[in-house]
Amino acid sequence: MNLWHLASGVLILSGATLALTASIAIVRFPDTLSRMHAATKPQVVGLILVLEGVAIQLRGHGNIWLLVLVGLFTLLTAPVIAHLIGRTAYREQRYRDGLLRLNELRDDTL
């Protein structure tokens, strides 16, 4: 077994594990803000790890640039989507009481 195959397998399995834990957390967490965290952070890191593992498998192939584009698009859009979901959850008051230590949007008209 080649060292490249081993590194690729470890990256893909760890990325898949992070994606699995993110999906379980989305189902198990009680409110929107907690689910938003689970949907963005481990999901994006898991996807990047899987893409790195696939890039190792495809080294020297022209499709690696497509993997880079997928990773960059995910890194650019995930924070924006999380921000919009968080603002919507705040506006509709779909968060647990006592979860926010500092409420910076209290006087904002949204």
C-alpha positions in Angstrom: 0.0 0.0 0.0 1.3 3.4 -1.0 1.9 6.2 1.4 -0.2 8.5 -0.8 -3.1 6.1 -0.7 -2.9 5.9 3.1 -2.8 9.7 3.5 -5.7 10.1 1.1 -7.7 7.5 2.9 -7.1 9.1 6.3 -8.2 12.5 5.0 -11.3 11.2 3.3 -12.3 9.1 6.4 -11.7 12.0 8.8 -13.7 14.4 6.5 -16.5 11.9 6.3 -16.5 11.5 10.1 -16.7 15.3 10.5 -19.6 15.5 8.0 -21.4 12.6 9.9 -21.0 14.3 13.3 -22.3 17.6 11.7 -25.4 15.9 10.4 -26.1 14.2 13.7 -25.7 17.5 15.5 -28.1 19.2 13.1 -30.7 16.7 14.1 -29.9 16.7 17.8 -29.3 20.3 18.7 -32.3 22.2 20.2 -32.3 25.6 18.5 -31.5 27.2 15.2 -28.3 29.0 16.3 -26.7 25.7 17.6 -27.8 23.9 14.4 -26.3 26.7 12.3 -23.0 26.2 14.0 -23.1 22.5 13.3 -24.1 23.0 9.7 -21.2 25.3 8.9 -18.1 24.6 10.8 -17.6 20.8 10.8 -19.4 20.4 7.5 -17.0 22.8 5.7 -13.9 21.4 7.3 -15.1 17.9 6.5 -15.7 18.8 2.9 -12.2 20.4 2.6 -10.6 17.3 4.1 -12.5 15.0 1.6 -11.5 17.3 -1.3 -7.8 17.2 -0.1 -8.0 13.4 0.0 -9.5 13.2 -3.5 -6.9 15.7 -4.8 -4.1 13.4 -3.5 -5.7 10.5 -5.4 -6.0 12.6 -8.6 -2.6 14.2 -8.4 -1.3 15.2 -11.8 -4.8 15.2 -13.2 -6.6 18.2 -14.7 -9.7 17.9 -12.5 -7.9 19.0 -9.4 -8.8 22.6 -10.3 -12.5 21.8 -10.1 -11.9 20.5 -6.6 -10.2 23.7 -5.7 -13.1 25.7 -7.1 -15.6 23.6 -5.1 -13.6 24.2 -1.9 -13.3 28.0 -2.5 -17.0 28.3 -3.3 -17.9 26.5 -0.1 -15.5 28.6 2.0 -17.0 31.8 0.5 -20.7 30.9 0.7 -20.9 29.0 4.1 -20.3 32.1 6.3 -22.7 34.2 4.3 -25.4 31.6 4.6 -24.8 31.1 8.3 -25.0 34.8 8.9 -28.3 35.1 7.0 -29.8 32.1 8.9 -28.6 33.6 12.2 -30.2 37.0 11.4 -33.4 35.3 10.4 -33.5 33.2 13.6 -32.9 36.3 15.7 -35.6 38.2 13.9 -38.1 35.4 14.4 -36.9 34.9 18.0 -36.0 31.2 17.4 -33.2 31.0 19.9 -33.0 29.8 23.5 -33.3 32.4 26.2 -30.0 33.1 27.8 -28.0 31.9 24.8 -26.8 35.4 23.8 -24.4 37.0 26.2 -24.3 40.3 24.3 -27.3 41.2 22.2 -25.9 43.6 19.7 -29.0 43.6 17.5 -31.5 44.5 20.2 -31.9 48.1 19.0 -31.4 47.3 15.3 -34.5 47.6 13.1 -33.3 44.6 11.0 
